[in-house]
């Protein structure tokens, strides 16, 4: 029987319209930004979640951590199981025991995630388990974490403030904080977005190496960069309008994309392996504002293969091949 570390079942998250601008002419009291979403992450795998900006990737990450700005953004229904425990039913005190210990997050912008008035060492020490024997033990462990993530001259860097570090170094500190208590699941929310290509490659190598050292831990890697997904992930899901459109093992995902949205994303990327220059085919239009998605398939108004049923009825999620799921009326 397949062992899942994280199981999300029929999760729905909504924004209250009276507090947020949704779209002109929307009369609904709330609008779903995550819509009946389900996904499963196996123990020990790196799971890629891909989608355009505004597709709901970060909101899903915040929902898993229960860091939403309630009551303005709230979870309406669904279940989130971590090792069999429903996170949504935990009290605040029990939730604090889960965060850091069982699940942690690496945010996409370290400059806004680190406290600018506290030294790096102070913030890292706060992330280390209070069960560590002495302050000296905690300090030595903090220094070892910085060395582990590739921060040079780690002992002196403990006394640095965030502004004294480069973007890449700050992201390494964020990763050190995320792995401090050896969590079962790390959510990496676009951790390389603010970095240049060279540093980006170093961070990816770092995450791969850390994952190989803790083979039973899993990473939910959230990004809009398909090239990164192809390098690091075992399983890939495409999200659009708060719904999972397609899920497949990485090799199957890139060699045999089935959903028109997935095909559109891949067709809009240049292929350096092709000898001839080929004109890119971008997806037409843009992601609609909240409250303006079609009532049927969320992608119907941008899909070149859409038929009449697509605008009226939501498609079911079907397993067309082993572990390859697609939500589309074409199938």
N, C-alpha and C positions, 0 to 999 in steps of 0.2 A: 504493500500500500504506500502511495506517495506521501512523503512527509512535508507538510507545509509549515513554514515558520510564521508567515503572515497570510491571513485570509480576510479579504474585504468582500462583504456580501451585500449587494443592493444598497449601496451607500448613496444617500441623497442629501446635498448641502444647499441651503438657500440663502439669498441676500434679501433683506427686508427693504422694499422699494422706497419706503418713506424716509429712509436714512441715506440711500445711495441713489445717484442718478443712474437709471437703467436704460431707458430709451424713450424717446418722445412718443406719447400716445399709449404707453403701457399702463393698463388699469389694474394689473395684478398686485396684490399686497406683497407678494414675494416672488422671486424668480430663482429657479434651480440653476446653480452653477456647476454642481456635480449631480448627475442625473442617473440614478439606479446603477451605479458603477460597481463592478465586481472584478477582483483580480486575486491571484494566488502567487505567493513567492515561496519557493522551496528553500529549505535550509541549505546554505552553502553556495547559493547562486548569486550572480550579479544580474539584476533585472532592470532593463532599460525602459523608461517611459518617455515617449517622444511626442511632440506636438508643437503647433505654432503658439506664439504668445497669445494669451487670453483663452487657452484651451482648458485650463483648470489644473495644470500640473502642480503648481505651488500650493493651491488651495487643498489639493489632495494630501500633500505632504503635511500641511498644517492640521488637517483633519485627523490624520493618523497620530500626530503628537498632541492633539487636542489643544492647539494654540490659536484657535479662531477667536475673532473679536465678537464674542457673544454679548448681547442677543442679536446684534446687527447681522452677523453671519453665523448661522447655526446648522447643526446636523439635525435633519428632520427624521430620518429613518435609516436603517441598515445596521450592520454589525462589523466590527473590526477585531478579529481574533489574532492575538500574538501568543504563540505557543499554547493555544487553546483558551486563553483568557480574553474575554470581551473587554477591550479597552474602554468602550463607551459606557460601560456599567461601573467602572471603577470610581471610588470616591476621590476627592482631590488629594488626600493624603496618600492613598495607595497609588495614584497616578504619579506622584512625585517619586515614589520608589521605583517606578518603571522607567521614567525618563533618566537617561544617562546610564543606568544599570542594564536595562534590557533593550532600549531603543534610544538612538541619538540622531542628531541632524547636523549637517554641514550646510550653512546658508551660502547663497551665491555671491554675496557681497561682504567680504570680511571687514571692510572698512566701516560698515554700518552695523556690523554684528558685534565687534569688539568694543568694549567701553574705552573711550579715548582718554579718560582721566585715571585709569588704573593700569599699573604695569602688567606686562605679559605674564610674569610669574604669578602675580596675585590672582589673575583670572584663571590661570591654569590650575593653581592650587585649589580653587573653589570647585573645579570640575572633578577633582580626585576624590575618591570615596573617603568619607569621614572615618571609616573603620581602619584606615592606614595607621599604623602604630603611633608614630611620633611625627612632629613637625619636620624633623630632619629627614625621616623616611619619606614623607610627602614631597619634600624639596628634591631629594635625590631621584624619586620616581618622576617628578615633573621634568627634571633635566634629562632623564633617560628618554622620556617621551619626545622632547624636542629633538634629541639626537636621532631618534627613530624615524622622525618625519623629515630629517635632512636639514635641520636648522644648524648652521655652523656656529661655533663658539657659544654653545647652548647655555652655559652657566652665566655668562655675562649678559646674554640676551634676555634672561629672566628679569633684568632690571630695565629693559627697554619699554617705552610706551608705544602703542600701535603706530603712531605717526612716524616713528623712527625705523619702521620696517617697510620693505617693499610689499607690493600686492601679493607676490608669490609667497613671501615669508609669512605674511599675515594669514594666508590660506592654510599654510602648513601648521600654524598655531591652532587654527580652527579645527583641523583634522586631529591634532594632538588632543584637543579637548574632547572631541567626539569619541576617540578610542580609549580615553583614560580609564573607563570602567569596563572595558571589553564587552560592549553591548552585543546582543545577538543580531540586531538589525541597525544598519546605518543608512539614513536617508541623505543622499548627496543631491542637493537641490541646485543644479547648474553650477557646480563648484569651480568650473574653469571659465565661466563667462567673462569675468572681468580681467582675465590674464592674457598675455600675449602667447603666441603659438608655442614658443620654446618652453616657457614656464608651464603652459597647459600640458604639454607632453610629459614633463617631469611630474606633475601632480597626478596624471593618469597612471604613470608607472608606479608612483608611490601607493596609490589606492590598490592597484593590482597586487603589489608585493604584500601590503598589509592584509589583504583578503586571503592570499595564499598561506600566510602565517596562521590565520584563524579560519581554518577550512569550514567550520560549522556556522560561521557568521555569514550574513547576507547583506547585500547592498542594493538599495533601490536608487538607481541612478537616473535622475531627472534631467532632461536636456532637450534642446531643439536641434542639436548637431548630430546628424545621422552618421557622420564619419567616426565620431567618438563611440557611438553605440556599436558600430561594426568592429571597433578595436577591443572593447572591454566587456560587452554584455553577453550573457548566455541566452536570455529570453528577452523579447522586445514586444512592447505594446504601443499602439498609436492611439492617442486620445484627441478628441475633437468635440467641442461644445460640452465638455464634462462627461462624455461617454467614451468607452473603449471601443474603437472601431475594428481593430485587428490585433491578434496576439499570435506569435509564432516563435519557435527557436530561431536564433540569430541567422544561421545559414539559410534556413527556409524562408525567413523574412525577406532577405535581400535577393535570393535567387527566384522566389516565386511569390511576389506580393499579389494579393487578391483583391483587396478593397481599393476602389478608385482613388480614395484619399491617399492611401499608402503609395499607390502607383504614381500619383501626382507629385508627392514629396520626393520620391526617388528620381522621377523624370526631370525635376527642376535642379538636379545636382550635376555638375560637370564630371565627366569620367576621363581621367588622365590616361587610362589604359587604351582608349580608342585612338586609332591612328588618324582618323579624320575628325575635323572640327564639326560638331553637331550642335545645331541651335537648341538651346534649352527651352523646355516647355513648362512655364510656371503655371500654377493653379490660378484660374481666373478668380477675380473678386478678392474680398477680404473676409476675415472672420466677422460675422454680424455682431452688433451690440447685444448685450443681454436682453432677453425678452423678444428678440426678433428672429430667432431660429425657426425654421420650418417645423410644423407640428409632427411631421413624420420623421424621416431620416434627417439628422442635423446638417448633413453635408449636401442635401438634395439641391439647394439653390446654386451650388458651385460645381456640381458633378456633371460631366459631359455625358455620362451613361444613365442619367436619371430617367425614369419613366413615371407615369402618372401616380402609381401607388406610392412612390418614394416620398411625395409631398404630403401624403395623408396618413400613412400607417408606419409605426416604428418597426424596423426589421428586427428579427430575433438573432441572438448570438448562436451561430452554428459551428460545430467542429467538422470542418470539411476534410481535414487530414489529421493525423495524430498530433495532438497538441497545437494544431493550427486552427484558431477560431476567427470567424469573420461575422460582422454584423452588417449585412447588405442583402437587399431584395434580389440582386442578380443571381444569388445562389439559393 
